Amino acid sequence: MAVTCRAQPSIFRSSYGKQYPSPMDKHVMAVETVEEKTDLSTGIVYRRRIATCKNVIPEILRKVSALKVPDIYLEEESWLNMQKRNMSMKTHCLTWTQYASLSEESVFRESLENPNWTDFTQKGRISVTGAGLLNRVLEAFAQSFLKQGVKKGIKIMETLLQEQCG
């Protein structure tokens, strides 16, 4: 699934930093920056953050002991290049790595149509391989939840942008 939207670069960056945690999404409980550094030769700012999210897997599927965890942890890495006016991000799940792979890639870059705007593209992938007969059920649930999460994330971003832009 891929999504694209536009906003002014400075507004987009400041809004993205405020996106989570937020009362608009009760599933993301905390986001902690665990590493941040700037490459002095290129000016690229690298950030690594860990998000703590509520486990939203339905109770019926939590009968599987590995799925009974209270929280899910996601790692987000981002590279901000102010000279080229772009930012790329990669997010992956740190929980259940032996059973599933969940990743998301986002790119913010200067629009070809108008250099004062930013194009935002987001792609996500899910693969469940270590849960035996539940692979397909869990993968279908995860894909559905990811699609809902992307829509909710865009709605939150739109709300924050409207608040900043008026």
C-alpha positions in Angstrom: 0.0 0.0 0.0 1.4 3.4 -0.9 0.1 6.9 0.1 1.1 10.3 -1.1 0.2 13.8 0.3 1.7 17.3 0.3 2.6 20.1 2.7 5.2 22.8 3.2 8.5 21.2 4.4 8.9 23.1 7.7 5.3 22.5 8.7 5.5 18.8 7.7 8.6 18.2 9.8 7.3 19.9 12.9 3.9 18.2 12.5 5.5 14.8 12.0 7.4 15.2 15.3 4.1 15.9 17.1 2.2 13.0 15.5 2.9 10.5 18.3 2.1 10.0 21.1 -1.2 11.8 20.6 -4.7 11.6 22.1 -5.8 11.1 18.5 -4.3 7.6 18.6 -4.6 5.7 21.9 -2.6 2.7 20.5 0.8 4.5 20.6 1.6 5.0 24.2 5.2 6.4 24.0 7.9 7.3 21.6 11.5 7.6 22.8 14.4 9.0 20.8 17.3 6.5 21.6 19.9 7.9 19.2 20.3 11.2 17.3 23.4 12.4 15.5 24.4 14.8 12.7 26.9 13.9 10.0 29.0 17.1 10.0 30.2 16.5 6.4 26.8 16.0 4.9 24.5 17.7 7.4 22.2 14.6 7.5 20.4 14.2 10.8 20.0 10.5 11.8 17.4 9.6 14.4 16.4 6.3 15.9 13.2 6.1 18.0 11.4 3.3 19.7 7.6 3.4 19.9 5.6 1.5 22.5 2.2 0.5 21.2 -0.7 -1.4 22.8 -1.2 -5.0 21.6 -4.3 -4.8 19.5 -4.4 -8.5 18.5 -7.9 -9.8 19.3 -8.2 -11.9 22.4 -9.2 -15.0 20.5 -5.8 -14.9 18.7 -4.0 -14.3 22.0 -4.7 -17.9 22.9 -1.3 -18.5 21.3 1.1 -17.8 24.1 3.6 -15.8 22.0 0.8 -13.3 21.1 -0.1 -12.5 24.8 2.4 -9.7 25.2 0.9 -6.4 26.6 3.0 -4.1 24.3 4.4 -4.1 20.8 7.7 -2.2 20.1 8.5 -0.6 16.8 11.9 0.9 15.8 11.9 3.9 13.5 15.1 5.2 11.8 15.1 8.5 9.9 17.6 10.4 7.8 16.9 14.1 7.3 18.8 15.9 4.6 18.0 19.7 4.7 20.3 20.4 1.8 18.4 18.1 -0.6 15.1 18.8 1.2 14.2 15.2 1.9 13.7 12.7 4.7 13.5 9.0 4.5 12.3 6.7 7.3 12.2 3.0 7.9 10.2 1.4 10.6 10.1 -2.3 11.7 8.6 -4.3 14.4 10.9 -5.5 17.2 8.2 -7.8 18.8 7.6 -11.3 17.3 10.5 -11.2 15.0 10.6 -15.0 15.0 7.0 -15.1 13.7 6.5 -12.0 11.5 8.1 -9.2 9.6 6.4 -5.9 9.6 8.1 -2.9 7.9 7.2 0.5 6.7 9.1 3.0 4.5 8.3 6.7 4.2 9.9 9.3 2.0 9.4 13.1 2.3 10.9 15.0 -0.7 10.7 18.2 -2.5 7.8 18.2 -4.9 8.7 18.3 -8.6 5.6 20.5 -9.2 6.4 23.1 -6.6 9.7 23.3 -4.6 7.8 24.9 -1.7 5.9 21.7 -1.1 6.8 18.2 0.1 5.6 14.9 -1.4 5.1 12.2 1.2 5.1 8.5 0.1 4.6 5.6 2.5 4.8 1.9 1.8 4.3 -1.0 4.2 4.9 -4.8 4.1 3.8 -7.6 6.4 4.8 -11.3 6.3 3.8 -13.9 8.9 5.9 -17.1 8.7 6.4 -18.7 12.1 2.9 -19.3 13.3 2.0 -22.5 11.5 -1.7 -22.8 10.6 -2.3 -19.3 11.9 0.0 -17.6 9.4 -2.8 -16.6 7.0 -5.2 -15.5 9.7 -2.5 -13.3 11.4 -1.3 -11.9 8.1 -4.8 -10.9 7.1 -5.4 -9.3 10.5 -2.0 -7.5 10.3 -2.6 -6.2 6.8 -6.1 -4.9 7.7 -4.7 -3.3 10.8 -1.8 -1.7 8.9 -4.1 -0.2 6.3 -6.3 1.2 9.1 -3.1 2.5 10.9 -1.9 4.3 7.7 -5.3 5.9 7.3 -5.4 7.0 10.9 -1.8 8.3 10.7 -2.7 10.4 7.7 -5.8 11.7 9.4 -3.7 12.7 12.4 -1.1 14.4 10.2 -3.9 16.2 8.3 -5.4 17.5 11.6 -2.0 18.6 12.8 -1.3 20.4 9.5 -4.7 22.1 9.6 -3.9 23.3 13.1 -0.6 24.7 12.0 -1.8 26.2 8.7 -5.2 27.4 9.7 
